[in-house]
Structures are given as structure tokens and as C-alpha cells.
Amino acid sequence: MKFERENFLNFIGWFLILLAVLNISFKIYYGFGHEVIWLCNNAPIVIGIGILLRNQKIVLGTLALLFLGSLSWNLESAYLLIFGKTLFGGGDPFWGMNLILKIGTITNHSMTLLLSLVAVFLINKKEKFAWAYGLAYGIILVSLAFIYPERNYNCILEPCMGFIPNFKFYTVAYILFYLTFFMIPFTWIINKFMKN
């Protein structure tokens, strides 16, 4: 049977959107609606729309913004579930959640990371400045973090991991470091594999 790339991309796009909407709905229902502002909860919708539009800038830019945090969350939560303690010295990523929310959160993080990577390679377009789309999205999230400083959304205002020190200009350093040493190199490396 012939692989239908376009149909599979459509499936991934709709799946990520529906997964995110379902995850957010459960979080709102169980009193965790404030978590909608976390990148991992809203990014699948943006990526899903980008996939449906075949817009590699949106998909790759958002993935570059999401990748490192989501990967570390997956490692941290897996380590916690297996060994009963955190790997990076952060807080319990499942604090206060029931089983439904835990399953939804794990599925959301793991599937978004995996399917976004698959979609980037299936869309297969070089986008040198995709990181700029991720940066713009990140700036929106930074502004929301400052509106609700008590939540420390996306670890913007202070570190979420115990081994990272907190200091006066942490937010600026965090943004510049992440952009320079991860987002730009990440999109550059991915583009090396793109044909179009």
C-alpha cells in the first residue's frame, strides 16, 4: 500500500490539535486551567495548524522553541515515575494531578515532540529563519509570564531546575542563551536535512 504523505500530515495536524484541546479541556475541568499558558499545552495547536497549512516556518520555529523543554520534561517525568525522585532537581511535574491528567500530560508531551519532528521531515522545506517564528511566539509567552509572575510560566522568571542558578538578569540571559545556543543551531541542523 502506497504511503500517502499528505494524508498522514493532515492526520498529524488534526491529531495534535485535538490532543491539545482534549488535554486543555481536562485541565480546565479539574481546576488546572491556569496551565494553558505553559508552552507544552498550547504549542500542539500552533504546530497542528502549521502542519495543516504546510507552513514549515511555524512548525519548525515552534518545535525549536518547544524541543529542549519538552525533552527535559519527558526525561524528568519518566525518571520520577521509575525511580520516585526527580532527575534535574525540579519540582514534581505531576503535582496535584489525578491519573487522567497525568496520562493526558504524558501523552501530550511525548506525542507532540515525536509527531512534530516527523511532520518537519515530511513537509521537507528549508526555512532558514524559522527560529524567528519561535522567538516571536516565545516573546508572547514571556509577556504572559510577567502578567502572572506567581506562576513562573515556562520557567521564564526563575529556573525550574535546581542546578540552574537564579540571578538578576536571568530572564534576559535565558532568552539570549536559548536563542543563540539552541534555537538557531537546532533549525540550522534540521535545515541541513531538508531537500526543498
C-alpha positions in Angstrom: 0.0 0.0 0.0 1.4 3.4 -1.0 2.3 5.8 1.8 0.1 8.9 1.5 2.3 11.7 2.8 -0.3 14.4 2.5 -3.0 12.4 4.3 -0.6 11.5 7.1 0.4 15.1 7.5 -3.3 16.0 7.8 -3.7 13.3 10.3 -0.8 14.5 12.4 -2.1 18.1 12.3 -5.6 17.3 13.4 -4.4 14.8 15.9 -2.1 17.4 17.7 -4.9 20.0 17.7 -7.5 17.5 19.1 -5.0 16.1 21.6 -4.2 19.6 22.9 -7.8 20.6 23.1 -8.7 17.5 25.0 -5.7 17.9 27.3 -6.6 21.6 28.0 -10.3 20.7 28.5 -9.5 18.1 31.2 -7.1 20.5 32.9 -9.8 23.2 33.0 -12.4 20.7 34.2 -10.1 19.5 37.0 -9.0 23.0 38.1 -5.7 23.3 36.2 -6.9 25.8 33.6 -4.0 28.2 34.5 -1.7 25.7 32.8 -3.0 26.6 29.4 -0.3 29.3 29.2 2.5 26.7 29.5 4.1 26.3 26.1 3.6 22.5 26.1 -0.1 22.9 26.4 -0.7 25.4 23.6 2.1 24.6 21.2 0.5 21.5 19.8 -2.4 23.7 18.5 0.0 26.1 16.8 2.1 23.2 15.4 -1.0 21.4 14.2 -2.3 24.5 12.3 1.2 24.9 10.8 1.2 21.3 9.6 -2.3 21.7 8.0 -1.1 24.8 6.3 2.2 23.1 5.3 4.0 26.1 6.8 7.4 24.8 7.9 8.3 28.2 9.5 5.5 27.8 12.0 6.1 24.1 12.6 10.0 24.2 12.8 10.0 27.5 14.7 7.6 26.3 17.4 9.4 23.0 17.6 12.7 24.8 18.1 11.1 26.7 21.0 9.5 23.6 22.5 12.0 20.9 21.9 14.5 21.2 24.8 12.0 22.0 27.5 9.7 19.2 26.3 12.5 16.7 26.0 13.8 17.5 29.6 10.2 17.3 30.9 9.8 13.8 29.3 13.1 12.7 30.9 12.2 14.2 34.3 8.8 12.7 34.4 10.0 9.3 33.2 12.7 9.3 35.9 10.3 10.3 38.5 7.8 7.6 37.6 10.5 4.9 37.6 12.7 5.9 40.5 10.4 8.1 42.6 12.7 11.2 42.5 13.4 14.0 40.1 16.4 13.8 37.7 17.2 17.5 37.3 16.2 18.8 40.7 13.0 20.4 39.6 9.6 20.1 41.3 7.1 17.2 40.8 5.8 17.7 37.2 2.6 15.9 38.3 1.9 17.8 41.5 -1.8 17.6 42.4 -2.8 15.8 39.2 -5.1 12.8 39.1 -4.5 9.8 36.8 -6.4 11.3 33.9 -4.4 14.4 34.0 -1.1 12.5 34.3 -1.9 10.3 31.3 -3.0 13.4 29.3 0.1 15.4 30.2 2.5 12.5 29.3 0.7 11.8 26.0 0.7 15.5 25.2 4.4 16.0 25.8 5.6 12.8 24.1 3.3 12.8 21.1 3.9 16.5 20.4 7.6 16.0 20.3 7.6 12.9 18.2 4.9 13.9 15.7 6.3 17.4 15.2 9.7 16.0 14.3 8.1 13.6 11.9 6.0 16.4 10.3 9.1 18.6 9.8 10.7 15.9 7.8 7.6 15.1 5.8 7.0 18.8 4.9 10.6 18.9 4.0 11.2 22.6 3.3 14.3 24.6 4.1 13.4 27.6 6.3 16.5 29.4 7.4 14.7 31.9 9.7 12.1 29.6 11.2 13.7 30.3 14.6 12.3 33.9 14.3 8.8 32.5 14.4 9.6 30.6 17.5 11.2 33.7 19.0 8.0 35.7 18.3 5.9 33.0 19.9 8.3 32.9 22.8 8.0 36.7 23.3 4.2 36.4 23.6 4.7 33.8 26.3 7.2 35.9 28.1 4.8 38.8 28.3 2.1 36.4 29.8 4.7 35.2 32.3 5.2 38.8 33.5 1.4 39.3 33.8 1.2 36.2 36.1 4.6 36.2 37.9 3.5 33.9 40.7 3.1 31.0 38.2 6.6 31.3 36.6 5.2 30.2 33.3 7.7 28.3 31.1 10.4 28.9 33.7 10.9 32.5 32.3 11.2 34.4 35.6 13.3 31.9 37.5 14.8 28.5 36.9 12.6 25.4 37.2 15.6 23.1 37.7 17.6 23.1 41.0 21.1 23.1 39.3 20.5 26.3 37.4 21.3 29.4 39.5 18.9 32.4 39.7 20.3 35.9 39.3 19.2 39.4 38.5 19.0 39.3 34.7 18.1 35.6 34.5 15.2 36.2 32.1 17.3 38.1 29.5 20.2 35.6 29.8 17.8 32.7 29.4 16.2 34.1 26.2 19.6 35.0 24.7 21.2 31.7 25.6 18.3 29.6 24.4 18.1 31.5 21.1 21.8 31.6 20.4 22.9 28.2 21.6 19.8 26.1 20.9 17.1 27.5 18.6 19.3 28.9 15.9 21.6 25.9 15.8 18.6 23.5 16.0 16.9 25.0 13.0 20.2 25.2 11.1 20.9 21.5 11.7 17.3 20.4 10.7 17.5 22.5 7.5 20.6 20.6 6.5 18.4 17.5 6.1 15.7 19.3 4.1 15.7 18.9 0.3 13.4 21.7 -0.8 
